Amino acid sequence: MTNLMDRPNPPESDQPRAREPISTGSEWTFELIQEYDDEIAKCAAEFGLDTYPNQIEVISAEQMMDAYSSVGMPVGYHHWSFGKQFLSTSKGYQRGQMGLAYEIVINSNPCIAYLMEENTLPMQALVIAHASYGHNSFFKGNYLFRTWTDASAIIDYLVFARHYVAECEERYGVDAVEEILDSCHALMNYGVDRYKRPAPISASEEVRRQKEREEYQQRRINDLWRTIPKLDEDDDPVRRRKRYPEEPQENILYFIEKNAPLLETWQREIIRIVRKLGQYFYPQRQTQVMNEGWATFWHYTLLHRMYDKGLVTDGFMLEFLQSHSAVVYQPPYNSPWYSGLNPYTLGFSIFTDLRRICENPTEEDREWFPDIAGSDWLETLHFAMKNFKDESFIQQFLSPKVMRDLKLFAIQNDDQEDVYRVTAIHDDPGYRDLREKLARQYNLSYREPNIQVWNVDVRGDRSLTLRHIPVDRVPLGKETDEVLRHVHRLWGFDVHLESVDDGTVVEDHHCPPREVEED
Amino acid sequence: MGMTHIVDRRLNGKNKSAVNRERFLRRYRHHIKRAVSDAVQKRSITDIERGEKVSIPSRDIEEPIFHHGQGGKREMVHPGNQEFVAGDTIPKPDGGGGQGSGQGQASPDGEGMDEFAFQITQEEFLDFLFDDLELPNLARKKLKDTEAFKYVRSGFSTDGVPAKLDVVRSLRGAHARRLGLGGARKKKIRDLEKQLEALKSAPEDLDPAFSHEDQIQVLEEEIARLKANVRRIPFIDEIDLRYRQHLKKPQPATSAVMFCLMDVSGSMTQMHKDIAKRFFILLYLFLKKNYKKIEVVFIRHHTSAKEVDEEEFFYSRETGGTIVSSALKLMHKIIESRYSPAEWNIYAAQASDGDNWNDDSPVCGKILADNILPLVQYFAYVEITPQDHQMLWYEYEKIQEQFPQSFALQQIADPGEIYPVFRQLFERKAA
């Protein structure tokens, strides 16, 4: 609490103004929400936040649970996993274990944010500032979102996907569709070209092209398998050793969609749908710290600005600050409530400190951030928001002060050692190392195993081989065989997965499983 | 400004997740059925009108994805350092391979439990329960021959018994009638009296043809006649009378008693009892739809009968032979002492494997026909056996011919038949 109450960056307060608050009670009305939004929008404009138009939807708690369980997609195809999500959400809510998230915001144009009707007026204002101006401007500004998602098309695309899946269910049965979706979901995180810029998604385009694809695709796949020279005609060992694909493919779902020999067209289309959704969520997975940090920084800053303008009361601020401090509470590593670094805290701390470095730089800041110290804080924060993802953002902007404030330290757990090792702490020799380690922690390929399509035995049994490149000898988890079964279902022929560390296979999985006594 | 669009969505459907929920239940129907089946074993048969908590092993509902396993070299940054400096070592907990806290994403809903537990509603519970019984839809039939009636007000009528006379309404009618009949005449009288007054006070006309005297006389006679007319209008007339009208409405009697009779002799296995229990549950549910208050009497018997509580009824076992009439006698005794047929709707369901001492079966028939069936709404007998019938069945068949409206018997060989049989038993032909 104290951490938050001593405001590190007091907004420029002119002379205290006569208080003329918009309202004094805690009950909200549509008129009041409109008024608060108008004022928050004015404040956001003062700070140059560039947003999509907003759509604020007032919903009930049950509807919030609905929204929750569809992973925030306002329209979604039907699948049991969303039902499972719903059951566990409502269970948690009914037990009172979980306050419902008070905000869900959708990266769309217009940007849709939900307000829960149970909330008090200060909470509604907080959510509006956080979601409709914070997240919204992040969606519109951050390069990953700009590259990977098309906010204006997503809702239409979701509607298209929902219809398509429903149609397939009608034609091929719920079970058949469910099987494909299950398998696709297992690989959803591997349905993204991480380095190539994807084509934007658009519903109308999809519908038009889907027809063409249907006809064209099957022909193309047939070609791939037909034009392969027969074994006996082609004994050249060099050519035989040539792999397909020639370069490893990181987008496993895409590869399967385009190359799996036996899939029917509708199945390929469903793979494509899940792939496109994976792509839509991809930027969110890489910018959690930044995105939440940015939104939290702005609800904090915008509502303080409202306070300075005399638009809100002291009581309003007290309630707001209480919620805010709950959001950015970071339990220490040894607390029973500790469950890792709170992305809200980390992101908020970095953005807040970034502003301080611009406005009130110390010697240390000038040394660490020579280009930034003393610069225009708004420009610098916008630059940081637009051009980074979590990994590079932390690498670039995590300051020694934030490391000290959060008392960060790194622990190494090596299975070849009997002890854990403290490898760096928040002190002079440790800062750089610590920052690097934390940045790496947010590197997607450090968080998820690096698995790529390695080879298809096009001349032989058509088996698909995936290759895993371990980092620091970290093996694959125990669900691996289960996932492989899903890959097998999609691919239709044998599937192998080998972990290759420094040229040697250290671990291998097969589906169907291999007999134990092989040589 | 004006950029923001504020929408009230609260009135939109809240059950967006209904289909997904249904999909989930569908996918795990085997787990849920087992849970429902277990619950039926554990629950009292009067305790069916609520949902149930279902637990599914987490591993069965996991959505697998590729992720890191334990092992190798991992490094994590944590907050809240108090005592450590770089280079410190911390011994690993025993068991090796232990993980630092905050390692990985243990489980998506933050619960490290092995079970995924959730609640199904009563409706879903019944669906799953009856799914097993091949229940198409829960039948909601009104019983046709409930004997209790309730009088409900249904306006007023012009005839009835004096006790039901509505005085206020009758007098109001009389007043209106008097106004209606006398009003015009009274006005006429007033007019004539005015003319009379005018005539009397006017100077005498010179022309004797217009003699005032004559005119006055005519007017006075007319006035007298009218006044007599008005006087003859009765203060209250037969047609003014209004009686409160009540309709006799058949009313399901608010209370019913359900007798569960079961053979617990050695030949009845737990499987037999389980089928019987489901049958009793169905009967209970069926009665529940029609009666506010239901009492359940459990009578178990082998060679002698005993009234017991539910627990003992379903779960204790006896050995030895069977005398069915002992249960019927006890039932009759209980009716006589506690459940007057005037106040109670009496239902009975008897479950047995058909075994009985042959000498006893005619006795059963006699008790049923003479003592029990005249008192009860309905008596259903289910024989749980895949085998050939014995004496008791044939005896009961005779009873059915005598009492087709209140007695029914059916045979059940396996659980799948419970519901169809139940339907046959309780589908009353139009009387």
HADDOCK unambig.tbl for C-alpha pairs under 7 A between the chains (distance, minus, plus):
assign (segid A and resid 38 and name CA) (segid B and resid 1 and name CA) 5.74 0.50 0.50
assign (segid A and resid 41 and name CA) (segid B and resid 1 and name CA) 6.71 0.50 0.50
assign (segid A and resid 53 and name CA) (segid B and resid 3 and name CA) 5.49 0.50 0.50
assign (segid A and resid 53 and name CA) (segid B and resid 4 and name CA) 6.05 0.50 0.50
assign (segid A and resid 54 and name CA) (segid B and resid 3 and name CA) 6.48 0.50 0.50
assign (segid A and resid 54 and name CA) (segid B and resid 4 and name CA) 4.58 0.50 0.50
assign (segid A and resid 54 and name CA) (segid B and resid 5 and name CA) 6.14 0.50 0.50
assign (segid A and resid 55 and name CA) (segid B and resid 4 and name CA) 5.58 0.50 0.50
assign (segid A and resid 55 and name CA) (segid B and resid 5 and name CA) 4.61 0.50 0.50
assign (segid A and resid 55 and name CA) (segid B and resid 6 and name CA) 5.81 0.50 0.50
assign (segid A and resid 56 and name CA) (segid B and resid 5 and name CA) 6.08 0.50 0.50
assign (segid A and resid 56 and name CA) (segid B and resid 6 and name CA) 4.70 0.50 0.50
assign (segid A and resid 56 and name CA) (segid B and resid 7 and name CA) 6.10 0.50 0.50
assign (segid A and resid 57 and name CA) (segid B and resid 6 and name CA) 5.87 0.50 0.50
assign (segid A and resid 57 and name CA) (segid B and resid 7 and name CA) 4.72 0.50 0.50
assign (segid A and resid 57 and name CA) (segid B and resid 8 and name CA) 5.84 0.50 0.50
assign (segid A and resid 57 and name CA) (segid B and resid 9 and name CA) 6.04 0.50 0.50
assign (segid A and resid 58 and name CA) (segid B and resid 7 and name CA) 6.23 0.50 0.50
assign (segid A and resid 58 and name CA) (segid B and resid 8 and name CA) 4.99 0.50 0.50
assign (segid A and resid 58 and name CA) (segid B and resid 9 and name CA) 5.57 0.50 0.50
assign (segid A and resid 58 and name CA) (segid B and resid 10 and name CA) 6.41 0.50 0.50
assign (segid A and resid 59 and name CA) (segid B and resid 8 and name CA) 6.90 0.50 0.50
assign (segid A and resid 59 and name CA) (segid B and resid 9 and name CA) 5.32 0.50 0.50
assign (segid A and resid 59 and name CA) (segid B and resid 10 and name CA) 4.69 0.50 0.50
assign (segid A and resid 60 and name CA) (segid B and resid 10 and name CA) 5.62 0.50 0.50
assign (segid A and resid 62 and name CA) (segid B and resid 14 and name CA) 6.08 0.50 0.50
assign (segid A and resid 63 and name CA) (segid B and resid 14 and name CA) 5.06 0.50 0.50
assign (segid A and resid 66 and name CA) (segid B and resid 16 and name CA) 5.97 0.50 0.50
assign (segid A and resid 66 and name CA) (segid B and resid 17 and name CA) 5.57 0.50 0.50
assign (segid A and resid 78 and name CA) (segid B and resid 19 and name CA) 6.79 0.50 0.50
assign (segid A and resid 78 and name CA) (segid B and resid 20 and name CA) 5.60 0.50 0.50
assign (segid A and resid 79 and name CA) (segid B and resid 20 and name CA) 5.52 0.50 0.50
assign (segid A and resid 79 and name CA) (segid B and resid 23 and name CA) 6.49 0.50 0.50
assign (segid A and resid 80 and name CA) (segid B and resid 20 and name CA) 5.19 0.50 0.50
assign (segid A and resid 80 and name CA) (segid B and resid 21 and name CA) 6.61 0.50 0.50
assign (segid A and resid 80 and name CA) (segid B and resid 23 and name CA) 4.74 0.50 0.50
assign (segid A and resid 80 and name CA) (segid B and resid 24 and name CA) 4.26 0.50 0.50
assign (segid A and resid 81 and name CA) (segid B and resid 24 and name CA) 6.87 0.50 0.50
assign (segid A and resid 82 and name CA) (segid B and resid 20 and name CA) 5.79 0.50 0.50
assign (segid A and resid 83 and name CA) (segid B and resid 17 and name CA) 6.45 0.50 0.50
assign (segid A and resid 83 and name CA) (segid B and resid 20 and name CA) 4.23 0.50 0.50
assign (segid A and resid 83 and name CA) (segid B and resid 21 and name CA) 3.97 0.50 0.50
assign (segid A and resid 83 and name CA) (segid B and resid 23 and name CA) 6.79 0.50 0.50
assign (segid A and resid 83 and name CA) (segid B and resid 24 and name CA) 5.39 0.50 0.50
assign (segid A and resid 84 and name CA) (segid B and resid 21 and name CA) 6.82 0.50 0.50
assign (segid A and resid 84 and name CA) (segid B and resid 24 and name CA) 6.16 0.50 0.50
assign (segid A and resid 86 and name CA) (segid B and resid 17 and name CA) 6.95 0.50 0.50
assign (segid A and resid 87 and name CA) (segid B and resid 118 and name CA) 6.33 0.50 0.50
assign (segid A and resid 91 and name CA) (segid B and resid 118 and name CA) 6.77 0.50 0.50
assign (segid A and resid 186 and name CA) (segid B and resid 63 and name CA) 6.63 0.50 0.50
assign (segid A and resid 186 and name CA) (segid B and resid 64 and name CA) 5.73 0.50 0.50
assign (segid A and resid 186 and name CA) (segid B and resid 65 and name CA) 4.90 0.50 0.50
assign (segid A and resid 187 and name CA) (segid B and resid 65 and name CA) 6.62 0.50 0.50
assign (segid A and resid 332 and name CA) (segid B and resid 79 and name CA) 5.43 0.50 0.50
assign (segid A and resid 332 and name CA) (segid B and resid 80 and name CA) 4.18 0.50 0.50
assign (segid A and resid 333 and name CA) (segid B and resid 78 and name CA) 5.96 0.50 0.50
assign (segid A and resid 333 and name CA) (segid B and resid 79 and name CA) 5.66 0.50 0.50
assign (segid A and resid 333 and name CA) (segid B and resid 80 and name CA) 5.71 0.50 0.50
assign (segid A and resid 339 and name CA) (segid B and resid 102 and name CA) 5.18 0.50 0.50
assign (segid A and resid 340 and name CA) (segid B and resid 78 and name CA) 6.87 0.50 0.50
assign (segid A and resid 340 and name CA) (segid B and resid 102 and name CA) 4.85 0.50 0.50
assign (segid A and resid 341 and name CA) (segid B and resid 78 and name CA) 6.63 0.50 0.50
assign (segid A and resid 341 and name CA) (segid B and resid 79 and name CA) 6.89 0.50 0.50
assign (segid A and resid 406 and name CA) (segid B and resid 79 and name CA) 5.54 0.50 0.50
assign (segid A and resid 406 and name CA) (segid B and resid 80 and name CA) 6.12 0.50 0.50
assign (segid A and resid 407 and name CA) (segid B and resid 79 and name CA) 5.36 0.50 0.50
assign (segid A and resid 407 and name CA) (segid B and resid 80 and name CA) 4.93 0.50 0.50
assign (segid A and resid 407 and name CA) (segid B and resid 81 and name CA) 5.10 0.50 0.50
assign (segid A and resid 408 and name CA) (segid B and resid 77 and name CA) 6.45 0.50 0.50
assign (segid A and resid 408 and name CA) (segid B and resid 78 and name CA) 5.53 0.50 0.50
assign (segid A and resid 408 and name CA) (segid B and resid 79 and name CA) 4.42 0.50 0.50
assign (segid A and resid 408 and name CA) (segid B and resid 80 and name CA) 6.33 0.50 0.50
assign (segid A and resid 408 and name CA) (segid B and resid 81 and name CA) 6.16 0.50 0.50
assign (segid A and resid 409 and name CA) (segid B and resid 77 and name CA) 5.46 0.50 0.50
assign (segid A and resid 409 and name CA) (segid B and resid 78 and name CA) 5.52 0.50 0.50
assign (segid A and resid 409 and name CA) (segid B and resid 79 and name CA) 6.45 0.50 0.50
assign (segid A and resid 409 and name CA) (segid B and resid 81 and name CA) 6.28 0.50 0.50
assign (segid A and resid 410 and name CA) (segid B and resid 75 and name CA) 6.60 0.50 0.50
assign (segid A and resid 410 and name CA) (segid B and resid 76 and name CA) 5.48 0.50 0.50
assign (segid A and resid 410 and name CA) (segid B and resid 77 and name CA) 4.20 0.50 0.50
assign (segid A and resid 410 and name CA) (segid B and resid 78 and name CA) 6.21 0.50 0.50
assign (segid A and resid 411 and name CA) (segid B and resid 75 and name CA) 5.53 0.50 0.50
assign (segid A and resid 411 and name CA) (segid B and resid 76 and name CA) 5.44 0.50 0.50
assign (segid A and resid 411 and name CA) (segid B and resid 77 and name CA) 6.35 0.50 0.50
assign (segid A and resid 412 and name CA) (segid B and resid 74 and name CA) 5.74 0.50 0.50
assign (segid A and resid 412 and name CA) (segid B and resid 75 and name CA) 4.30 0.50 0.50
assign (segid A and resid 412 and name CA) (segid B and resid 76 and name CA) 6.59 0.50 0.50
assign (segid A and resid 413 and name CA) (segid B and resid 73 and name CA) 5.69 0.50 0.50
assign (segid A and resid 413 and name CA) (segid B and resid 74 and name CA) 5.25 0.50 0.50
assign (segid A and resid 413 and name CA) (segid B and resid 75 and name CA) 6.13 0.50 0.50
assign (segid A and resid 414 and name CA) (segid B and resid 72 and name CA) 5.90 0.50 0.50
assign (segid A and resid 414 and name CA) (segid B and resid 73 and name CA) 4.15 0.50 0.50
assign (segid A and resid 414 and name CA) (segid B and resid 74 and name CA) 6.29 0.50 0.50
assign (segid A and resid 415 and name CA) (segid B and resid 71 and name CA) 5.46 0.50 0.50
assign (segid A and resid 415 and name CA) (segid B and resid 72 and name CA) 5.53 0.50 0.50
assign (segid A and resid 415 and name CA) (segid B and resid 73 and name CA) 6.27 0.50 0.50
assign (segid A and resid 415 and name CA) (segid B and resid 97 and name CA) 6.12 0.50 0.50
assign (segid A and resid 418 and name CA) (segid B and resid 91 and name CA) 6.62 0.50 0.50
assign (segid A and resid 418 and name CA) (segid B and resid 92 and name CA) 6.15 0.50 0.50
assign (segid A and resid 419 and name CA) (segid B and resid 89 and name CA) 5.92 0.50 0.50
assign (segid A and resid 419 and name CA) (segid B and resid 90 and name CA) 5.38 0.50 0.50
assign (segid A and resid 419 and name CA) (segid B and resid 91 and name CA) 4.49 0.50 0.50
assign (segid A and resid 419 and name CA) (segid B and resid 92 and name CA) 5.13 0.50 0.50
assign (segid A and resid 420 and name CA) (segid B and resid 89 and name CA) 5.47 0.50 0.50
assign (segid A and resid 420 and name CA) (segid B and resid 90 and name CA) 4.98 0.50 0.50
assign (segid A and resid 420 and name CA) (segid B and resid 91 and name CA) 6.25 0.50 0.50
assign (segid A and resid 420 and name CA) (segid B and resid 92 and name CA) 6.32 0.50 0.50
assign (segid A and resid 421 and name CA) (segid B and resid 87 and name CA) 6.38 0.50 0.50
assign (segid A and resid 421 and name CA) (segid B and resid 88 and name CA) 5.95 0.50 0.50
assign (segid A and resid 421 and name CA) (segid B and resid 89 and name CA) 4.59 0.50 0.50
assign (segid A and resid 421 and name CA) (segid B and resid 90 and name CA) 6.42 0.50 0.50
assign (segid A and resid 422 and name CA) (segid B and resid 85 and name CA) 6.92 0.50 0.50
assign (segid A and resid 422 and name CA) (segid B and resid 86 and name CA) 5.22 0.50 0.50
assign (segid A and resid 422 and name CA) (segid B and resid 87 and name CA) 5.35 0.50 0.50
assign (segid A and resid 422 and name CA) (segid B and resid 88 and name CA) 5.20 0.50 0.50
assign (segid A and resid 422 and name CA) (segid B and resid 89 and name CA) 6.13 0.50 0.50
assign (segid A and resid 423 and name CA) (segid B and resid 86 and name CA) 5.21 0.50 0.50
assign (segid A and resid 423 and name CA) (segid B and resid 87 and name CA) 5.83 0.50 0.50
assign (segid A and resid 424 and name CA) (segid B and resid 86 and name CA) 4.89 0.50 0.50
assign (segid A and resid 425 and name CA) (segid B and resid 85 and name CA) 6.20 0.50 0.50
assign (segid A and resid 425 and name CA) (segid B and resid 86 and name CA) 5.84 0.50 0.50
assign (segid A and resid 438 and name CA) (segid B and resid 77 and name CA) 5.94 0.50 0.50
assign (segid A and resid 448 and name CA) (segid B and resid 67 and name CA) 5.62 0.50 0.50
assign (segid A and resid 448 and name CA) (segid B and resid 68 and name CA) 6.58 0.50 0.50
assign (segid A and resid 449 and name CA) (segid B and resid 66 and name CA) 6.79 0.50 0.50
assign (segid A and resid 449 and name CA) (segid B and resid 67 and name CA) 5.83 0.50 0.50
assign (segid A and resid 449 and name CA) (segid B and resid 68 and name CA) 6.02 0.50 0.50
assign (segid A and resid 472 and name CA) (segid B and resid 72 and name CA) 5.79 0.50 0.50
assign (segid A and resid 472 and name CA) (segid B and resid 73 and name CA) 5.24 0.50 0.50
assign (segid A and resid 473 and name CA) (segid B and resid 72 and name CA) 4.36 0.50 0.50
assign (segid A and resid 473 and name CA) (segid B and resid 73 and name CA) 6.35 0.50 0.50
assign (segid A and resid 474 and name CA) (segid B and resid 68 and name CA) 6.59 0.50 0.50
assign (segid A and resid 474 and name CA) (segid B and resid 69 and name CA) 6.68 0.50 0.50
assign (segid A and resid 474 and name CA) (segid B and resid 70 and name CA) 6.87 0.50 0.50
assign (segid A and resid 474 and name CA) (segid B and resid 71 and name CA) 5.50 0.50 0.50
assign (segid A and resid 474 and name CA) (segid B and resid 72 and name CA) 4.12 0.50 0.50
assign (segid A and resid 474 and name CA) (segid B and resid 73 and name CA) 6.34 0.50 0.50
assign (segid A and resid 475 and name CA) (segid B and resid 68 and name CA) 6.06 0.50 0.50
assign (segid A and resid 475 and name CA) (segid B and resid 69 and name CA) 5.29 0.50 0.50
assign (segid A and resid 475 and name CA) (segid B and resid 70 and name CA) 6.74 0.50 0.50
assign (segid A and resid 475 and name CA) (segid B and resid 71 and name CA) 6.43 0.50 0.50
assign (segid A and resid 475 and name CA) (segid B and resid 72 and name CA) 6.72 0.50 0.50
assign (segid A and resid 476 and name CA) (segid B and resid 67 and name CA) 6.12 0.50 0.50
assign (segid A and resid 476 and name CA) (segid B and resid 68 and name CA) 4.70 0.50 0.50
assign (segid A and resid 476 and name CA) (segid B and resid 69 and name CA) 4.69 0.50 0.50
assign (segid A and resid 477 and name CA) (segid B and resid 66 and name CA) 6.85 0.50 0.50
assign (segid A and resid 477 and name CA) (segid B and resid 67 and name CA) 5.27 0.50 0.50
assign (segid A and resid 477 and name CA) (segid B and resid 68 and name CA) 4.70 0.50 0.50
assign (segid A and resid 477 and name CA) (segid B and resid 69 and name CA) 3.49 0.50 0.50
assign (segid A and resid 477 and name CA) (segid B and resid 70 and name CA) 7.00 0.50 0.50
assign (segid A and resid 478 and name CA) (segid B and resid 69 and name CA) 6.44 0.50 0.50
assign (segid A and resid 479 and name CA) (segid B and resid 64 and name CA) 5.75 0.50 0.50
assign (segid A and resid 479 and name CA) (segid B and resid 65 and name CA) 6.75 0.50 0.50
assign (segid A and resid 479 and name CA) (segid B and resid 66 and name CA) 6.81 0.50 0.50
assign (segid A and resid 480 and name CA) (segid B and resid 66 and name CA) 5.81 0.50 0.50
assign (segid A and resid 482 and name CA) (segid B and resid 64 and name CA) 6.37 0.50 0.50
assign (segid A and resid 483 and name CA) (segid B and resid 64 and name CA) 5.74 0.50 0.50
assign (segid A and resid 483 and name CA) (segid B and resid 65 and name CA) 5.91 0.50 0.50
assign (segid A and resid 483 and name CA) (segid B and resid 66 and name CA) 6.66 0.50 0.50
